[in-house]
Amino acid sequence: MMESVRVNVLLPEKLLRESKSLVEKGYFSNFSEIVRESLRREIINYKIGLGELTEKDLELLEWVRHEKAAGNILSEKDMAKHGLKV
């Protein structure tokens, strides 16, 4: 498991409100999860644009998207209910 590091970020109030709304609606278990997921997506998008992902990487991403859409991937909140940690 990777070590986590605390960072401070300045956000526009509207972005913070919208993010908290997604957490309250249950799309994310907490604010940290939405930040991590957003950063992962941005990094992947840049890597795709720069041609840094292999065909296997792209296949894996497509599989994950498919499984997530099918409800086969648990959120951190759901994992915590089962005593699991990311």
TIBARO-815276 format. One record per residue (C-alpha): x, y, z. Coordinates in pm, whole numbers, padded with zeros to 5 digits, always signed. Each point is the difference from the previous one (the first is absolute). Layout:
<sites>
XYZ...
</sites>
This chain:
<sites>
+00000+00000+00000+00132+00344-00088+00077+00249+00274-00244+00291+00018+00114+00358+00036-00209+00293+00122-00019+00303-00232-00178+00334+00025-00186+00127-00306-00181+00326-00067-00328-00054-00186-00271+00231-00126-00298-00019+00238-00233-00124-00275+00230-00293-00082+00016-00095+00367-00380+00020+00037-00055-00214-00309+00255-00254+00121-00158-00022+00344-00339-00045-00165+00130-00307-00185+00126-00142+00330-00335+00069+00170-00181-00177-00286+00221-00306+00054+00201+00013-00323+00320+00021+00208+00062-00105+00359+00181+00321+00092+00165+00309-00145+00342-00166-00016-00141-00276-00220-00140+00250-00252+00336+00180-00014+00195-00326-00050-00239-00125-00269+00008+00334-00181+00380+00009+00002+00019-00360-00127-00233+00086-00288+00196+00311-00093+00331-00186+00007-00143-00275-00221-00140+00257-00244+00339+00170-00029+00178-00332-00046-00246-00099-00273+00056+00335-00172+00376-00039+00024-00010-00358-00126+00152-00132+00324-00249-00282+00051+00048-00339-00161-00275-00192-00175-00021-00223+00309-00045+00309+00221-00286+00119-00220-00162-00347+00006+00020-00002+00379-00156+00346+00022-00284-00106-00227-00059-00311+00211-00007+00206+00321-00247+00247-00154-00222-00289-00110+00010-00170+00339-00066+00327+00183-00301+00069-00223-00127-00352+00071+00025+00065+00375+00275-00255+00053+00251+00239+00158-00049+00113+00360+00049+00358+00114+00227+00070+00298-00315+00048+00207-00134-00344-00096+00341-00157+00058+00013+00151+00349-00335-00166+00079+00176-00334-00059+00310+00096+00199+00214+00062-00310+00235+00294-00061+00146+00148-00317
</sites>
